[in-house]
Amino acid sequence: MLIIVEPTTTAGDGVTRPRLCRLSDDEFYYVKGRNLTPQGLVNEFICARLGQALGLPVPDFELAQLPTIPDIGSLGDLRVDLGFGVLFASKRVPNLMEIDLTRAQRVSPEERRDLVAFDYWVGNADRTLTERGGNPNLFWDVDRDSLVVLDHNLAFDADASLDVLLASHIFKNDLLEIVADAALRQHYTESFQGVIGVWPELVDNIPEEWLYSDEMMTIEAKLDFEGMHAHLKRLCDPNGWNA
């Protein structure tokens, strides 16, 4: 496990407020901790792994920990911001710009479909953008002229129905195309079937600290892993796409 060596800035102005930190591999990562709920940390870890397995442009990620030292100086301040235990660290991609509707049109149709199908699969309705605004949680890598996918802490939302995503997702039209095309639905059903087998390994690798709401690990976070697994299995069935 990597150790946080040096904290730098706070990134963005959203609720999660990750901290950009240099880790013990001498690389920089955006680090999230107890500024998320235990469920949010689990969601980030699981969706990053599943997204990468499906070929989405999700940055590399690691588990990170503050060194065991007195809470002084900048590392002590970081503990105030991020809390205790193991943290989720997403590797920094330099020169990112938040995506807008114009840049969204530069994303290939295949990649748009892959992303919106994934979001529907994992129950992530937190990727909204219309002419009236929104928060897509997507970025454009200026150096590589390509998409970067971040932020899955609000996944596994029971209210992230097909109707909700068709109303507000940045790639809602591509989701409509998938739902209307039996061959596309079959393609994504088979893709999800191909990666859901890693579920037991994913659950086994969840840090024990994330299963509790307090530092002393006395209050269970009551994470419903069986329910999350059942949520994923529904689109592994060709008949599950209209739920």
C-alpha positions in Angstrom: 0.0 0.0 0.0 1.3 3.5 -0.9 1.9 6.1 1.8 1.0 9.8 1.5 4.3 11.8 1.5 3.2 15.3 0.8 -0.3 16.9 0.5 -0.7 19.9 -1.8 -4.0 21.5 -2.9 -7.7 20.8 -2.6 -9.1 19.9 -5.9 -12.4 21.3 -7.2 -15.4 22.8 -5.3 -17.7 19.8 -5.1 -18.8 17.9 -2.0 -16.0 15.3 -2.1 -13.1 17.8 -2.2 -10.2 15.4 -2.9 -6.7 16.5 -2.0 -3.9 16.3 -4.5 -1.0 14.5 -2.8 2.4 13.0 -3.6 2.5 9.3 -2.7 5.4 7.1 -1.9 5.8 6.1 -5.5 6.7 9.8 -6.2 3.5 10.2 -8.3 0.6 12.6 -7.6 -2.9 11.4 -6.9 -6.2 12.9 -6.0 -7.0 11.4 -2.6 -10.5 10.9 -1.1 -11.2 9.7 2.4 -13.8 10.2 5.0 -15.1 13.2 3.2 -17.0 10.4 1.5 -19.2 7.9 3.3 -17.9 4.3 3.6 -20.4 3.5 0.8 -18.9 6.3 -1.4 -15.4 4.9 -0.9 -16.5 1.4 -1.8 -18.3 2.7 -4.9 -15.2 4.5 -6.1 -13.1 1.4 -5.7 -15.5 -1.0 -7.3 -16.5 1.2 -10.2 -12.9 2.1 -11.0 -12.0 -1.5 -11.2 -15.1 -2.5 -13.2 -14.7 0.5 -15.5 -11.1 -0.3 -16.3 -12.0 -4.0 -16.9 -14.5 -2.8 -19.5 -11.9 -0.5 -21.2 -13.2 2.8 -20.0 -10.6 5.6 -19.6 -10.6 5.5 -15.8 -7.3 6.7 -14.4 -5.1 4.2 -12.5 -5.9 4.1 -8.8 -4.3 2.9 -5.6 -5.1 2.5 -1.9 -3.2 5.0 0.2 -2.6 5.7 3.9 -1.3 8.5 6.0 1.9 7.6 7.8 1.6 6.9 11.5 3.1 10.1 12.9 1.8 12.7 15.3 -0.9 14.9 13.8 1.2 17.9 13.1 2.0 20.1 10.2 0.6 19.5 6.7 0.0 15.8 7.2 -2.0 16.6 10.4 -4.1 19.0 8.4 -4.7 16.3 5.8 -6.1 14.0 8.5 -8.6 16.7 9.4 -9.7 16.9 5.7 -9.7 13.2 4.9 -10.1 11.4 8.2 -8.7 8.0 9.1 -7.7 4.7 7.7 -7.2 3.7 4.1 -7.9 6.3 1.4 -8.8 6.1 -2.2 -6.2 7.6 -4.6 -6.8 8.3 -8.3 -3.7 9.0 -10.3 -3.5 12.6 -11.6 -3.9 13.1 -15.3 -2.3 16.5 -16.2 -4.0 19.2 -18.3 -7.6 18.2 -17.8 -10.5 20.4 -18.8 -14.1 19.7 -17.6 -16.1 18.5 -20.5 -18.9 20.6 -22.0 -21.5 19.9 -24.7 -19.1 20.9 -27.5 -16.3 18.6 -26.3 -18.8 15.8 -25.7 -19.4 15.7 -29.4 -15.7 14.8 -29.9 -16.2 11.6 -28.0 -16.7 8.7 -30.4 -20.1 7.1 -30.6 -18.7 3.8 -29.3 -17.1 5.4 -26.2 -20.3 7.4 -25.5 -22.3 4.2 -25.6 -19.7 2.4 -23.5 -19.9 5.1 -20.8 -23.7 5.5 -20.6 -24.2 1.7 -20.6 -21.7 1.4 -17.7 -23.4 4.2 -15.8 -26.8 2.5 -16.2 -25.2 -0.8 -15.1 -23.7 0.6 -11.9 -26.6 2.9 -11.1 -24.7 6.2 -11.6 -27.0 9.1 -12.4 -24.4 11.6 -11.4 -23.2 12.5 -14.9 -25.7 15.2 -15.9 -25.3 17.8 -18.6 -27.9 19.5 -20.7 -28.2 22.9 -22.4 -29.3 24.2 -19.0 -26.1 23.0 -17.3 -25.2 20.1 -15.0 -22.2 18.3 -13.6 -20.9 15.5 -15.9 -18.0 14.4 -13.8 -16.1 13.9 -17.1 -12.9 15.6 -18.3 -11.0 16.1 -21.5 -7.3 15.2 -21.6 -5.9 18.1 -23.6 -2.5 16.4 -24.2 -4.0 13.1 -25.6 -7.2 14.7 -27.0 -9.3 12.1 -25.2 -11.9 11.5 -22.5 -11.2 10.8 -18.8 -13.8 9.3 -16.5 -13.9 10.1 -12.8 -16.1 10.2 -9.7 -18.3 7.2 -8.9 -19.0 7.8 -5.3 -22.8 8.1 -5.9 -23.1 4.9 -7.9 -25.4 2.0 -6.9 -28.3 4.5 -6.5 -31.6 2.6 -6.4 -33.2 5.7 -8.0 -30.9 5.7 -11.0 -33.6 4.3 -13.3 -33.6 4.2 -17.0 -36.1 7.1 -17.1 -33.8 9.2 -14.9 -30.7 8.6 -17.1 -32.7 9.2 -20.3 -33.7 12.6 -18.9 -30.4 14.0 -17.7 -27.3 11.9 -18.6 -24.8 13.7 -20.9 -25.1 10.8 -23.3 -28.8 10.1 -22.9 -29.3 9.8 -26.7 -26.8 7.0 -26.9 -28.5 5.2 -24.1 -31.8 5.5 -26.0 -30.0 4.0 -29.0 -28.8 1.0 -26.9 -32.3 0.3 -25.5 -33.8 0.4 -29.0 -31.2 -1.9 -30.5 -31.3 -5.6 -29.6 -27.8 -6.2 -30.9 -26.3 -3.4 -28.8 -28.1 -4.6 -25.7 -26.7 -8.1 -26.3 -23.2 -6.7 -26.8 -23.3 -4.9 -23.4 -25.0 -7.8 -21.7 -22.1 -10.0 -22.8 -19.5 -7.4 -21.8 -21.0 -7.2 -18.3 -21.2 -10.9 -18.0 -17.5 -11.1 -18.9 -16.4 -8.9 -15.9 -18.9 -9.6 -13.2 -17.0 -12.7 -12.2 -14.4 -10.5 -10.4 -17.0 -9.5 -7.9 -15.8 -11.9 -5.1 -12.3 -10.6 -5.5 -13.4 -7.0 -5.4 -15.3 -7.5 -2.2 -12.4 -9.4 -0.6 -10.1 -6.4 -1.4 -12.3 -3.8 0.2 -10.2 -2.3 3.1 -11.6 -3.5 6.4 -11.7 0.2 7.7 -14.3 1.0 5.0 -16.7 -1.5 6.6 -17.1 0.8 9.7 -18.2 4.3 10.2 -15.8 5.1 13.1 -12.1 5.0 13.6 -12.3 2.5 16.4 -14.2 0.1 14.0 -17.1 -0.4 16.4 -20.0 0.9 14.3 -20.6 -1.2 11.2 -21.4 0.8 8.0 -24.0 -1.8 7.0 -22.9 -2.0 3.4 -25.2 -4.2 1.3 -22.8 -6.1 -1.0 -25.4 -8.7 -1.9 -27.7 -5.9 -3.0 -24.9 -4.3 -5.1 -24.2 -7.6 -6.7 -27.8 -8.1 -7.5 -27.9 -4.6 -9.0 -25.1 -5.6 -11.4 -26.6 -8.9 -12.3 -29.8 -7.4 -13.7 -28.1 -6.2 -16.9 -26.2 -9.4 -17.2 -29.7 -10.7 -18.2 -30.9 -9.6 -21.7 -34.3 -9.1 -20.2 -33.0 -6.6 -17.6 -32.6 -3.5 -19.8 -36.0 -2.0 -19.3 -35.9 -1.9 -15.5 
